[in-house]
Every structure is written in C-alpha cells, then in structure tokens.
Amino acid sequence: MRIAVYPGSFDPITNGHLDIVKRAASIFDQVIIGIAHNSKKQSFFTVEERIELTNQVLKDLKMDDGKILVESFEGLTVDFCEQKKAAAIIRGLRAVTDFDYESAISHMNQKLAPEVETVFLIASAEYSFVSSSIVKEVARHGRSVIGHVHEKINLALLEKFKQSI
Ligand code: ADP
C-alpha cells in the first residue's frame, strides 16, 4: 500500500488544502493528513479543534473508509512518515514565494530520510491565493470566507473570533 503524509498546520483547513488532499488521494492508496502540533508555535485553533474541523470537512468528500486519515504529530515530519511507513510527503505549491521555503525543507528531509520522496502538487488556479492566514484575517473582521473554506470552517472561525472579543 502506497501511503503519503500531507503535513501542515491546517489552522484551519482551506479549500486549497482540500484540493491537494483530493488530488493526492487519486495518486496514493492512503493519505494521512498530519496536523503539526508545535508547542512553541501559537495556533489559532487548538490541535484538537483542527483535527475535529478537518474530520468534519472530510465527511463531505465521501471517500472510502481509511482512504484519508487525520492525525496529529509532534516533531519531525520524516519521523512521523517513518512511523506511518509512508513513501511520500505531499506539499502544495502556490506562488514562487512558496518555493524557497519548500525546497529548503525538502532538501533537509531528503538528507534525513532519503527513502521518503517529497511530491509537490501545484495549487489549482482558483485556490492559488487561498491561505489559512488570509482567511483568518478576513474572518477576524467578521466577514464570511465562504468559497475559500468549507461552511463549517467559516462558522467555526466567526464563532471563535466572536468569543475572543
Ligand atoms: P505549514 O505551516 O506547514 O506551511 P499550512 O497548513 O499552511 O502548513 O500548509 C500545508 C501545505 O499546504 C503547504 O505545503 C502549503 O504550501 C500547502 N497549501 C496551503 N494552502 C494551499 C493552497 N491554497 N493550495 C495549495 N496548497 C496549499
């Protein structure tokens, strides 16, 4: 079975992330969305919330059971891949601005775990400007981000910002 790990913050998952997940699932037998839990990095949603929200959104994809899994991990992506027996790391590339950062991580991962290949999927045109940070910025001001995120994520964002006032 060819397993791929799609690691990231997913704070929160956007339609751009979802597009990458669907496309990765058409290439690999199983895709594990690895939600990075970094105690030193402040996230908007807790790791538990990010897992719950991601699972809610995935329900609508109606994929076969076990095709896409959501798990959190702490530490290095390559260690998580080893633990999961994953053959590949999936990353999405939007503009050239993603490239420097992504190539640096990819080179390091190649050194750490040469058996794990990083597979880059170019963002679909309609999502190439969607990012978790931009949707948070818009939602923070009380505006809907439907179209960029699933409606459940939109509600969760607006609700959480309301609570934090
Ligand atoms: P990280 O903090 O690891 O960058 P993100 O959740 O921001 O975590 O992103 C995870 C991965 O998804 C990264 O490879 C990022 O480039 C990719 N990504 C984010 N937004 C999009 C998008 N709109 N389209 C395609 N790929 C995306």
Backbone and ligand atoms as CSV (ligand in chain L), in Angstrom:
chain,resi,resn,atom,element,x,y,z
A,1,MET,N,N,0.843,-1.206,0.000
A,1,MET,CA,C,0.000,0.000,0.000
A,1,MET,C,C,0.876,1.254,0.000
A,2,ARG,N,N,0.623,2.159,-0.930
A,2,ARG,CA,C,1.414,3.398,-1.017
A,2,ARG,C,C,0.753,4.464,-0.143
A,3,ILE,N,N,1.469,4.842,0.920
A,3,ILE,CA,C,0.921,5.822,1.865
A,3,ILE,C,C,1.657,7.148,1.701
A,4,ALA,N,N,0.904,8.245,1.728
A,4,ALA,CA,C,1.520,9.578,1.694
A,4,ALA,C,C,1.066,10.367,2.909
A,5,VAL,N,N,1.994,11.151,3.448
A,5,VAL,CA,C,1.647,12.051,4.550
A,5,VAL,C,C,1.568,13.471,3.998
A,6,TYR,N,N,0.486,14.158,4.309
A,6,TYR,CA,C,0.353,15.576,3.921
A,6,TYR,C,C,0.440,16.376,5.226
A,7,PRO,N,N,1.645,16.892,5.532
A,7,PRO,CA,C,1.820,17.598,6.808
A,7,PRO,C,C,1.540,19.093,6.692
A,8,GLY,N,N,1.133,19.694,7.780
A,8,GLY,CA,C,0.922,21.139,7.783
A,8,GLY,C,C,0.271,21.587,9.066
A,9,SER,N,N,0.035,22.898,9.128
A,9,SER,CA,C,-0.613,23.446,10.327
A,9,SER,C,C,-2.132,23.283,10.242
A,10,PHE,N,N,-2.678,23.447,9.045
A,10,PHE,CA,C,-4.130,23.335,8.818
A,10,PHE,C,C,-4.892,24.130,9.878
A,11,ASP,N,N,-4.530,25.395,9.981
A,11,ASP,CA,C,-5.069,26.263,11.051
A,11,ASP,C,C,-5.853,27.439,10.462
A,12,PRO,N,N,-7.018,27.191,9.837
A,12,PRO,CA,C,-7.716,25.931,9.641
A,12,PRO,C,C,-7.492,25.395,8.223
A,13,ILE,N,N,-8.071,24.210,7.949
A,13,ILE,CA,C,-8.022,23.628,6.606
A,13,ILE,C,C,-8.823,24.519,5.656
A,14,THR,N,N,-8.257,24.788,4.472
A,14,THR,CA,C,-8.936,25.641,3.477
A,14,THR,C,C,-9.328,24.779,2.267
A,15,ASN,N,N,-10.050,25.389,1.341
A,15,ASN,CA,C,-10.409,24.660,0.115
A,15,ASN,C,C,-9.167,24.349,-0.716
A,16,GLY,N,N,-8.126,25.160,-0.561
A,16,GLY,CA,C,-6.860,24.893,-1.251
A,16,GLY,C,C,-6.221,23.621,-0.718
A,17,HIS,N,N,-6.207,23.459,0.602
A,17,HIS,CA,C,-5.696,22.223,1.211
A,17,HIS,C,C,-6.529,21.024,0.719
A,18,LEU,N,N,-7.862,21.213,0.734
A,18,LEU,CA,C,-8.761,20.106,0.362
A,18,LEU,C,C,-8.518,19.639,-1.065
A,19,ASP,N,N,-8.269,20.603,-1.938
A,19,ASP,CA,C,-7.992,20.285,-3.330
A,19,ASP,C,C,-6.736,19.407,-3.433
A,20,ILE,N,N,-5.718,19.760,-2.650
A,20,ILE,CA,C,-4.475,18.968,-2.644
A,20,ILE,C,C,-4.752,17.563,-2.082
A,21,VAL,N,N,-5.552,17.494,-1.021
A,21,VAL,CA,C,-5.884,16.188,-0.412
A,21,VAL,C,C,-6.554,15.272,-1.439
A,22,LYS,N,N,-7.546,15.816,-2.156
A,22,LYS,CA,C,-8.286,15.008,-3.138
A,22,LYS,C,C,-7.357,14.521,-4.235
A,23,ARG,N,N,-6.503,15.426,-4.707
A,23,ARG,CA,C,-5.607,15.050,-5.807
A,23,ARG,C,C,-4.576,14.018,-5.337
A,24,ALA,N,N,-4.094,14.186,-4.096
A,24,ALA,CA,C,-3.118,13.217,-3.563
A,24,ALA,C,C,-3.789,11.849,-3.405
A,25,ALA,N,N,-5.069,11.862,-3.025
A,25,ALA,CA,C,-5.792,10.592,-2.830
A,25,ALA,C,C,-5.999,9.849,-4.152
A,26,SER,N,N,-5.917,10.582,-5.263
A,26,SER,CA,C,-6.060,9.894,-6.551
A,26,SER,C,C,-4.734,9.260,-6.986
A,27,ILE,N,N,-3.653,9.638,-6.336
A,27,ILE,CA,C,-2.337,9.083,-6.698
A,27,ILE,C,C,-1.926,7.964,-5.723
A,28,PHE,N,N,-2.252,8.186,-4.425
A,28,PHE,CA,C,-1.802,7.237,-3.389
A,28,PHE,C,C,-2.971,6.405,-2.859
A,29,ASP,N,N,-2.635,5.247,-2.277
A,29,ASP,CA,C,-3.691,4.386,-1.716
A,29,ASP,C,C,-4.290,5.021,-0.468
A,30,GLN,N,N,-3.413,5.667,0.305
A,30,GLN,CA,C,-3.888,6.299,1.546
A,30,GLN,C,C,-3.151,7.621,1.769
A,31,VAL,N,N,-3.903,8.623,2.212
A,31,VAL,CA,C,-3.295,9.920,2.532
A,31,VAL,C,C,-3.552,10.209,4.010
A,32,ILE,N,N,-2.474,10.470,4.745
A,32,ILE,CA,C,-2.625,10.829,6.161
A,32,ILE,C,C,-2.366,12.326,6.284
A,33,ILE,N,N,-3.392,13.049,6.679
A,33,ILE,CA,C,-3.210,14.489,6.924
A,33,ILE,C,C,-2.560,14.594,8.304
A,34,GLY,N,N,-1.339,15.075,8.325
A,34,GLY,CA,C,-0.590,15.171,9.582
A,34,GLY,C,C,-0.659,16.589,10.111
A,35,ILE,N,N,-1.425,16.764,11.169
A,35,ILE,CA,C,-1.594,18.103,11.729
A,35,ILE,C,C,-0.493,18.353,12.747
A,36,ALA,N,N,0.375,19.299,12.391
A,36,ALA,CA,C,1.551,19.537,13.229
A,36,ALA,C,C,1.164,20.211,14.541
A,37,HIS,N,N,1.630,19.581,15.606
A,37,HIS,CA,C,1.386,20.117,16.935
A,37,HIS,C,C,2.710,20.662,17.435
A,38,ASN,N,N,2.833,21.978,17.369
A,38,ASN,CA,C,4.097,22.596,17.753
A,38,ASN,C,C,3.858,23.454,18.986
A,39,SER,N,N,4.340,22.954,20.125
A,39,SER,CA,C,4.057,23.657,21.377
A,39,SER,C,C,4.712,25.046,21.422
A,40,LYS,N,N,5.714,25.273,20.543
A,40,LYS,CA,C,6.388,26.582,20.548
A,40,LYS,C,C,5.719,27.570,19.608
A,41,LYS,N,N,4.811,27.045,18.735
A,41,LYS,CA,C,4.167,27.920,17.748
A,41,LYS,C,C,2.712,28.110,18.143
A,42,GLN,N,N,2.320,29.365,18.272
A,42,GLN,CA,C,0.946,29.674,18.668
A,42,GLN,C,C,0.006,29.423,17.490
A,43,SER,N,N,-1.028,28.587,17.710
A,43,SER,CA,C,-2.002,28.403,16.629
A,43,SER,C,C,-3.321,29.034,17.054
A,44,PHE,N,N,-4.182,29.320,16.078
A,44,PHE,CA,C,-5.475,29.923,16.403
A,44,PHE,C,C,-6.404,28.849,16.965
A,45,PHE,N,N,-6.552,27.753,16.228
A,45,PHE,CA,C,-7.329,26.622,16.723
A,45,PHE,C,C,-6.368,25.656,17.433
A,46,THR,N,N,-6.839,25.026,18.495
A,46,THR,CA,C,-6.003,24.032,19.185
A,46,THR,C,C,-5.848,22.823,18.246
A,47,VAL,N,N,-4.915,21.977,18.569
A,47,VAL,CA,C,-4.717,20.810,17.707
A,47,VAL,C,C,-5.968,19.923,17.701
A,48,GLU,N,N,-6.631,19.818,18.851
A,48,GLU,CA,C,-7.867,19.004,18.926
A,48,GLU,C,C,-8.940,19.612,18.013
A,49,GLU,N,N,-9.056,20.941,18.042
A,49,GLU,CA,C,-10.051,21.608,17.181
A,49,GLU,C,C,-9.718,21.418,15.704
A,50,ARG,N,N,-8.433,21.496,15.379
A,50,ARG,CA,C,-8.029,21.348,13.976
A,50,ARG,C,C,-8.318,19.932,13.468
A,51,ILE,N,N,-8.128,18.932,14.341
A,51,ILE,CA,C,-8.433,17.547,13.951
A,51,ILE,C,C,-9.934,17.408,13.718
A,52,GLU,N,N,-10.716,17.920,14.672
A,52,GLU,CA,C,-12.174,17.817,14.613
A,52,GLU,C,C,-12.724,18.525,13.361
A,53,LEU,N,N,-12.248,19.741,13.111
A,53,LEU,CA,C,-12.734,20.507,11.952
A,53,LEU,C,C,-12.344,19.820,10.641
A,54,THR,N,N,-11.130,19.313,10.584
A,54,THR,CA,C,-10.671,18.638,9.360
A,54,THR,C,C,-11.516,17.394,9.113
A,55,ASN,N,N,-11.790,16.626,10.166
A,55,ASN,CA,C,-12.628,15.430,10.010
A,55,ASN,C,C,-14.034,15.790,9.546
A,56,GLN,N,N,-14.577,16.874,10.075
A,56,GLN,CA,C,-15.928,17.298,9.672
A,56,GLN,C,C,-15.982,17.608,8.179
A,57,VAL,N,N,-14.977,18.319,7.704
A,57,VAL,CA,C,-14.932,18.724,6.304
A,57,VAL,C,C,-14.732,17.509,5.383
A,58,LEU,N,N,-13.944,16.552,5.856
A,58,LEU,CA,C,-13.655,15.372,5.032
A,58,LEU,C,C,-14.889,14.499,4.824
A,59,LYS,N,N,-15.822,14.565,5.793
A,59,LYS,CA,C,-17.036,13.743,5.698
A,59,LYS,C,C,-17.737,13.981,4.360
A,60,ASP,N,N,-17.733,15.238,3.898
A,60,ASP,CA,C,-18.420,15.592,2.657
A,60,ASP,C,C,-17.736,15.031,1.414
A,61,LEU,N,N,-16.478,14.643,1.541
A,61,LEU,CA,C,-15.771,14.110,0.373
A,61,LEU,C,C,-16.231,12.692,0.034
A,62,LYS,N,N,-16.837,12.049,1.024
A,62,LYS,CA,C,-17.380,10.695,0.852
A,62,LYS,C,C,-16.364,9.729,0.229
A,63,MET,N,N,-15.183,9.756,0.773
A,63,MET,CA,C,-14.129,8.845,0.317
A,63,MET,C,C,-14.317,7.498,1.021
A,64,ASP,N,N,-13.723,6.450,0.463
A,64,ASP,CA,C,-13.784,5.133,1.115
A,64,ASP,C,C,-13.165,5.235,2.503
A,65,ASP,N,N,-13.679,4.394,3.418
A,65,ASP,CA,C,-13.141,4.371,4.782
A,65,ASP,C,C,-11.646,4.104,4.770
A,66,GLY,N,N,-10.912,4.904,5.514
A,66,GLY,CA,C,-9.473,4.653,5.619
A,66,GLY,C,C,-8.647,5.240,4.488
A,67,LYS,N,N,-9.299,5.832,3.492
A,67,LYS,CA,C,-8.557,6.406,2.358
A,67,LYS,C,C,-7.812,7.676,2.802
A,68,ILE,N,N,-8.502,8.473,3.618
A,68,ILE,CA,C,-7.872,9.689,4.143
A,68,ILE,C,C,-7.992,9.671,5.665
A,69,LEU,N,N,-6.866,9.772,6.341
A,69,LEU,CA,C,-6.875,9.781,7.808
A,69,LEU,C,C,-6.369,11.130,8.307
A,70,VAL,N,N,-6.805,11.506,9.491
A,70,VAL,CA,C,-6.334,12.752,10.099
A,70,VAL,C,C,-5.667,12.409,11.424
A,71,GLU,N,N,-4.422,12.809,11.549
A,71,GLU,CA,C,-3.701,12.541,12.803
A,71,GLU,C,C,-2.857,13.751,13.150
A,72,SER,N,N,-2.553,13.886,14.436
A,72,SER,CA,C,-1.637,14.975,14.796
A,72,SER,C,C,-0.266,14.362,15.058
A,73,PHE,N,N,0.751,15.176,14.949
A,73,PHE,CA,C,2.081,14.682,15.276
A,73,PHE,C,C,2.928,15.819,15.815
A,74,GLU,N,N,3.909,15.423,16.604
A,74,GLU,CA,C,4.845,16.394,17.156
A,74,GLU,C,C,6.218,16.000,16.671
A,75,GLY,N,N,7.053,16.950,16.387
A,75,GLY,CA,C,8.412,16.595,15.963
A,75,GLY,C,C,8.575,16.643,14.464
A,76,LEU,N,N,9.556,15.903,13.976
A,76,LEU,CA,C,9.901,15.971,12.560
A,76,LEU,C,C,8.927,15.187,11.679
A,77,THR,N,N,8.627,15.778,10.525
A,77,THR,CA,C,7.735,15.108,9.575
A,77,THR,C,C,8.316,13.754,9.155
A,78,VAL,N,N,9.634,13.704,8.927
A,78,VAL,CA,C,10.227,12.435,8.468
A,78,VAL,C,C,10.077,11.322,9.518
A,79,ASP,N,N,10.118,11.684,10.794
A,79,ASP,CA,C,9.932,10.671,11.844
A,79,ASP,C,C,8.484,10.157,11.838
A,80,PHE,N,N,7.560,11.090,11.609
A,80,PHE,CA,C,6.146,10.712,11.519
A,80,PHE,C,C,5.946,9.781,10.300
A,81,CYS,N,N,6.602,10.113,9.192
A,81,CYS,CA,C,6.488,9.290,7.973
A,81,CYS,C,C,7.011,7.881,8.229
A,82,GLU,N,N,8.130,7.812,8.929
A,82,GLU,CA,C,8.727,6.514,9.221
A,82,GLU,C,C,7.771,5.663,10.060
A,83,GLN,N,N,7.200,6.332,11.073
A,83,GLN,CA,C,6.256,5.663,11.965
A,83,GLN,C,C,5.041,5.138,11.193
A,84,LYS,N,N,4.622,5.905,10.188
A,84,LYS,CA,C,3.426,5.547,9.409
A,84,LYS,C,C,3.752,4.701,8.189
A,85,LYS,N,N,5.032,4.430,7.977
A,85,LYS,CA,C,5.516,3.696,6.788
A,85,LYS,C,C,5.077,4.398,5.497
A,86,ALA,N,N,5.181,5.712,5.500
A,86,ALA,CA,C,4.782,6.497,4.322
A,86,ALA,C,C,5.933,6.569,3.325
A,87,ALA,N,N,5.564,6.492,2.049
A,87,ALA,CA,C,6.573,6.558,0.985
A,87,ALA,C,C,6.791,7.992,0.532
A,88,ALA,N,N,5.836,8.867,0.839
A,88,ALA,CA,C,5.935,10.232,0.310
A,88,ALA,C,C,5.369,11.280,1.253
A,89,ILE,N,N,5.910,12.489,1.064
A,89,ILE,CA,C,5.393,13.683,1.753
A,89,ILE,C,C,4.743,14.519,0.655
A,90,ILE,N,N,3.515,14.936,0.892
A,90,ILE,CA,C,2.830,15.795,-0.082
A,90,ILE,C,C,2.945,17.237,0.382
A,91,ARG,N,N,3.283,18.135,-0.519
A,91,ARG,CA,C,3.246,19.562,-0.196
A,91,ARG,C,C,2.596,20.282,-1.372
A,92,GLY,N,N,1.935,21.379,-1.084
A,92,GLY,CA,C,1.288,22.160,-2.137
A,92,GLY,C,C,2.149,23.381,-2.446
A,93,LEU,N,N,2.213,23.739,-3.707
A,93,LEU,CA,C,2.967,24.941,-4.098
A,93,LEU,C,C,2.014,25.944,-4.718
A,94,ARG,N,N,1.983,27.128,-4.147
A,94,ARG,CA,C,1.151,28.189,-4.715
A,94,ARG,C,C,2.020,29.045,-5.627
A,95,ALA,N,N,2.487,30.175,-5.131
A,95,ALA,CA,C,3.311,31.056,-5.967
A,95,ALA,C,C,4.789,30.732,-5.758
A,96,VAL,N,N,5.641,31.443,-6.464
A,96,VAL,CA,C,7.087,31.233,-6.304
A,96,VAL,C,C,7.526,31.491,-4.867
A,97,THR,N,N,6.754,32.290,-4.167
A,97,THR,CA,C,7.099,32.602,-2.771
A,97,THR,C,C,7.124,31.342,-1.900
A,98,ASP,N,N,6.337,30.328,-2.270
A,98,ASP,CA,C,6.361,29.065,-1.515
A,98,ASP,C,C,7.640,28.286,-1.806
A,99,PHE,N,N,8.218,28.541,-2.992
A,99,PHE,CA,C,9.265,27.649,-3.492
A,99,PHE,C,C,10.519,27.600,-2.618
A,100,ASP,N,N,11.046,28.761,-2.216
A,100,ASP,CA,C,12.296,28.794,-1.445
A,100,ASP,C,C,12.158,27.994,-0.155
A,101,TYR,N,N,11.086,28.285,0.550
A,101,TYR,CA,C,10.820,27.625,1.826
A,101,TYR,C,C,10.646,26.115,1.626
A,102,GLU,N,N,9.817,25.760,0.652
A,102,GLU,CA,C,9.520,24.344,0.418
A,102,GLU,C,C,10.747,23.573,-0.057
A,103,SER,N,N,11.573,24.206,-0.906
A,103,SER,CA,C,12.738,23.465,-1.400
A,103,SER,C,C,13.750,23.262,-0.279
A,104,ALA,N,N,13.876,24.239,0.627
A,104,ALA,CA,C,14.807,24.089,1.757
A,104,ALA,C,C,14.382,22.921,2.651
A,105,ILE,N,N,13.100,22.861,2.979
A,105,ILE,CA,C,12.617,21.756,3.837
A,105,ILE,C,C,12.793,20.426,3.113
A,106,SER,N,N,12.466,20.437,1.818
A,106,SER,CA,C,12.533,19.204,1.052
A,106,SER,C,C,13.969,18.659,0.984
A,107,HIS,N,N,14.954,19.566,0.803
A,107,HIS,CA,C,16.350,19.120,0.768
A,107,HIS,C,C,16.765,18.528,2.111
A,108,MET,N,N,16.349,19.177,3.182
A,108,MET,CA,C,16.687,18.663,4.515
A,108,MET,C,C,16.044,17.290,4.730
A,109,ASN,N,N,14.767,17.173,4.351
A,109,ASN,CA,C,14.076,15.894,4.524
A,109,ASN,C,C,14.716,14.777,3.697
A,110,GLN,N,N,15.209,15.174,2.515
A,110,GLN,CA,C,15.874,14.200,1.639
A,110,GLN,C,C,17.132,13.638,2.323
A,111,LYS,N,N,17.845,14.539,3.022
A,111,LYS,CA,C,19.051,14.119,3.743
A,111,LYS,C,C,18.689,13.221,4.926
A,112,LEU,N,N,17.645,13.628,5.654
A,112,LEU,CA,C,17.249,12.891,6.856
A,112,LEU,C,C,16.637,11.527,6.534
A,113,ALA,N,N,15.877,11.491,5.457
A,113,ALA,CA,C,15.159,10.253,5.106
A,113,ALA,C,C,15.103,10.113,3.588
A,114,PRO,N,N,16.203,9.629,2.974
A,114,PRO,CA,C,16.258,9.556,1.511
A,114,PRO,C,C,15.178,8.659,0.902
A,115,GLU,N,N,14.633,7.760,1.722
A,115,GLU,CA,C,13.623,6.837,1.184
A,115,GLU,C,C,12.235,7.485,1.072
A,116,VAL,N,N,12.090,8.660,1.673
A,116,VAL,CA,C,10.782,9.345,1.595
A,116,VAL,C,C,10.868,10.466,0.546
A,117,GLU,N,N,10.063,10.337,-0.476
A,117,GLU,CA,C,10.082,11.315,-1.572
A,117,GLU,C,C,9.093,12.447,-1.286
A,118,THR,N,N,9.499,13.700,-1.551
A,118,THR,CA,C,8.524,14.786,-1.418
A,118,THR,C,C,7.870,15.010,-2.781
A,119,VAL,N,N,6.549,15.002,-2.784
A,119,VAL,CA,C,5.797,15.198,-4.021
A,119,VAL,C,C,5.087,16.544,-3.930
A,120,PHE,N,N,5.395,17.433,-4.879
A,120,PHE,CA,C,4.775,18.763,-4.883
A,120,PHE,C,C,3.617,18.789,-5.863
A,121,LEU,N,N,2.494,19.268,-5.383
A,121,LEU,CA,C,1.352,19.459,-6.276
A,121,LEU,C,C,1.145,20.961,-6.417
A,122,ILE,N,N,1.060,21.419,-7.649
A,122,ILE,CA,C,0.845,22.844,-7.897
A,122,ILE,C,C,-0.607,23.179,-7.562
A,123,ALA,N,N,-0.807,24.243,-6.808
A,123,ALA,CA,C,-2.167,24.661,-6.422
A,123,ALA,C,C,-3.016,24.885,-7.664
A,124,SER,N,N,-4.273,24.479,-7.599
A,124,SER,CA,C,-5.185,24.772,-8.701
A,124,SER,C,C,-5.367,26.286,-8.762
A,125,ALA,N,N,-5.530,26.806,-9.987
A,125,ALA,CA,C,-5.574,28.263,-10.191
A,125,ALA,C,C,-6.561,28.949,-9.239
A,126,GLU,N,N,-7.750,28.336,-9.075
A,126,GLU,CA,C,-8.774,29.010,-8.256
A,126,GLU,C,C,-8.405,29.108,-6.767
A,127,TYR,N,N,-7.439,28.279,-6.330
A,127,TYR,CA,C,-7.066,28.313,-4.907
A,127,TYR,C,C,-5.661,28.843,-4.671
A,128,SER,N,N,-5.028,29.329,-5.729
A,128,SER,CA,C,-3.607,29.660,-5.574
A,128,SER,C,C,-3.369,30.881,-4.684
A,129,PHE,N,N,-4.440,31.615,-4.362
A,129,PHE,CA,C,-4.250,32.754,-3.448
A,129,PHE,C,C,-4.930,32.527,-2.101
A,130,VAL,N,N,-5.353,31.293,-1.868
A,130,VAL,CA,C,-6.033,30.987,-0.602
A,130,VAL,C,C,-5.002,30.545,0.430
A,131,SER,N,N,-5.051,31.152,1.599
A,131,SER,CA,C,-4.155,30.708,2.672
A,131,SER,C,C,-4.901,30.796,3.998
A,132,SER,N,N,-4.490,29.955,4.947
A,132,SER,CA,C,-5.132,29.963,6.263
A,132,SER,C,C,-4.987,31.338,6.904
A,133,SER,N,N,-3.829,31.977,6.730
A,133,SER,CA,C,-3.643,33.273,7.410
A,133,SER,C,C,-4.537,34.357,6.821
A,134,ILE,N,N,-4.733,34.346,5.503
A,134,ILE,CA,C,-5.609,35.386,4.923
A,134,ILE,C,C,-7.067,35.166,5.338
A,135,VAL,N,N,-7.522,33.906,5.340
A,135,VAL,CA,C,-8.920,33.695,5.747
A,135,VAL,C,C,-9.122,34.093,7.215
A,136,LYS,N,N,-8.100,33.862,8.047
A,136,LYS,CA,C,-8.231,34.262,9.468
A,136,LYS,C,C,-8.320,35.776,9.582
A,137,GLU,N,N,-7.520,36.465,8.780
A,137,GLU,CA,C,-7.505,37.927,8.835
A,137,GLU,C,C,-8.882,38.494,8.444
A,138,VAL,N,N,-9.483,37.913,7.410
A,138,VAL,CA,C,-10.792,38.403,6.952
A,138,VAL,C,C,-11.873,38.064,7.991
A,139,ALA,N,N,-11.853,36.819,8.483
A,139,ALA,CA,C,-12.857,36.388,9.460
A,139,ALA,C,C,-12.731,37.157,10.774
A,140,ARG,N,N,-11.527,37.554,11.089
A,140,ARG,CA,C,-11.289,38.317,12.326
A,140,ARG,C,C,-12.106,39.615,12.331
A,141,HIS,N,N,-12.349,40.129,11.125
A,141,HIS,CA,C,-13.143,41.354,10.998
A,141,HIS,C,C,-14.618,41.057,10.742
A,142,GLY,N,N,-15.005,39.802,10.998
A,142,GLY,CA,C,-16.427,39.449,10.943
A,142,GLY,C,C,-16.966,39.154,9.555
A,143,ARG,N,N,-16.091,39.043,8.552
A,143,ARG,CA,C,-16.577,38.804,7.189
A,143,ARG,C,C,-16.494,37.325,6.833
A,144,SER,N,N,-17.480,36.880,6.011
A,144,SER,CA,C,-17.519,35.475,5.593
A,144,SER,C,C,-16.359,35.138,4.648
A,145,VAL,N,N,-15.847,33.923,4.796
A,145,VAL,CA,C,-14.795,33.458,3.887
A,145,VAL,C,C,-15.252,32.214,3.112
A,146,ILE,N,N,-16.589,32.103,2.975
A,146,ILE,CA,C,-17.168,31.015,2.176
A,146,ILE,C,C,-16.588,31.111,0.760
A,147,GLY,N,N,-16.288,29.966,0.195
A,147,GLY,CA,C,-15.646,29.955,-1.135
A,147,GLY,C,C,-14.165,29.651,-0.969
A,148,HIS,N,N,-13.619,30.102,0.161
A,148,HIS,CA,C,-12.208,29.808,0.447
A,148,HIS,C,C,-12.094,28.639,1.427
A,149,VAL,N,N,-13.140,28.481,2.254
A,149,VAL,CA,C,-13.174,27.385,3.223
A,149,VAL,C,C,-14.571,26.757,3.223
A,150,HIS,N,N,-14.666,25.552,3.759
A,150,HIS,CA,C,-15.950,24.863,3.923
A,150,HIS,C,C,-16.825,25.691,4.866
A,151,GLU,N,N,-18.155,25.592,4.686
A,151,GLU,CA,C,-19.041,26.424,5.533
A,151,GLU,C,C,-18.889,26.148,7.034
A,152,LYS,N,N,-18.536,24.895,7.379
A,152,LYS,CA,C,-18.334,24.586,8.812
A,152,LYS,C,C,-17.108,25.316,9.355
A,153,ILE,N,N,-16.110,25.478,8.527
A,153,ILE,CA,C,-14.892,26.187,8.943
A,153,ILE,C,C,-15.205,27.681,9.065
A,154,ASN,N,N,-16.004,28.173,8.112
A,154,ASN,CA,C,-16.389,29.585,8.150
A,154,ASN,C,C,-17.101,29.902,9.465
A,155,LEU,N,N,-18.045,29.023,9.825
A,155,LEU,CA,C,-18.792,29.224,11.073
A,155,LEU,C,C,-17.872,29.152,12.289
A,156,ALA,N,N,-16.988,28.139,12.275
A,156,ALA,CA,C,-16.071,27.962,13.411
A,156,ALA,C,C,-15.166,29.176,13.581
A,157,LEU,N,N,-14.712,29.736,12.469
A,157,LEU,CA,C,-13.834,30.915,12.525
A,157,LEU,C,C,-14.583,32.118,13.117
A,158,LEU,N,N,-15.793,32.366,12.554
A,158,LEU,CA,C,-16.552,33.539,13.008
A,158,LEU,C,C,-16.904,33.402,14.489
A,159,GLU,N,N,-17.274,32.181,14.877
A,159,GLU,CA,C,-17.645,31.896,16.260
A,159,GLU,C,C,-16.466,32.113,17.209
A,160,LYS,N,N,-15.312,31.587,16.822
A,160,LYS,CA,C,-14.155,31.681,17.710
A,160,LYS,C,C,-13.661,33.131,17.842
A,161,PHE,N,N,-13.738,33.873,16.747
A,161,PHE,CA,C,-13.329,35.279,16.831
A,161,PHE,C,C,-14.290,36.077,17.713
A,162,LYS,N,N,-15.589,35.703,17.620
A,162,LYS,CA,C,-16.592,36.387,18.446
A,162,LYS,C,C,-16.277,36.154,19.926
A,163,GLN,N,N,-15.944,34.883,20.230
A,163,GLN,CA,C,-15.628,34.531,21.631
A,163,GLN,C,C,-14.394,35.254,22.139
A,164,SER,N,N,-13.458,35.506,21.228
A,164,SER,CA,C,-12.180,36.075,21.680
A,164,SER,C,C,-12.230,37.591,21.862
A,165,ILE,N,N,-13.393,38.181,21.514
A,165,ILE,CA,C,-13.507,39.653,21.685
A,165,ILE,C,C,-13.636,39.985,23.175
L,1,ADP,P1,P,2.678,24.913,7.028
L,1,ADP,O1,O,2.671,25.681,8.316
L,1,ADP,O2,O,3.412,23.607,7.115
L,1,ADP,O3,O,3.058,25.709,5.798
L,1,ADP,P2,P,-0.050,25.009,6.016
L,1,ADP,O4,O,-1.255,24.419,6.633
L,1,ADP,O5,O,-0.013,26.481,5.846
L,1,ADP,O6,O,1.154,24.463,6.880
L,1,ADP,O7,O,0.199,24.358,4.585
L,1,ADP,C1,C,0.392,22.979,4.419
L,1,ADP,C2,C,0.761,22.709,2.966
L,1,ADP,O8,O,-0.333,23.042,2.116
L,1,ADP,C3,C,1.958,23.527,2.436
L,1,ADP,O9,O,2.689,22.729,1.514
L,1,ADP,C4,C,1.299,24.678,1.715
L,1,ADP,O10,O,2.130,25.201,0.697
L,1,ADP,C5,C,0.082,23.956,1.123
L,1,ADP,N1,N,-1.007,24.891,0.858
L,1,ADP,C6,C,-1.540,25.820,1.677
L,1,ADP,N2,N,-2.530,26.495,1.078
L,1,ADP,C7,C,-2.641,25.961,-0.178
L,1,ADP,C8,C,-3.470,26.242,-1.318
L,1,ADP,N3,N,-4.369,27.223,-1.306
L,1,ADP,N4,N,-3.304,25.491,-2.427
L,1,ADP,C9,C,-2.361,24.513,-2.453
L,1,ADP,N5,N,-1.526,24.214,-1.437
L,1,ADP,C10,C,-1.668,24.919,-0.308
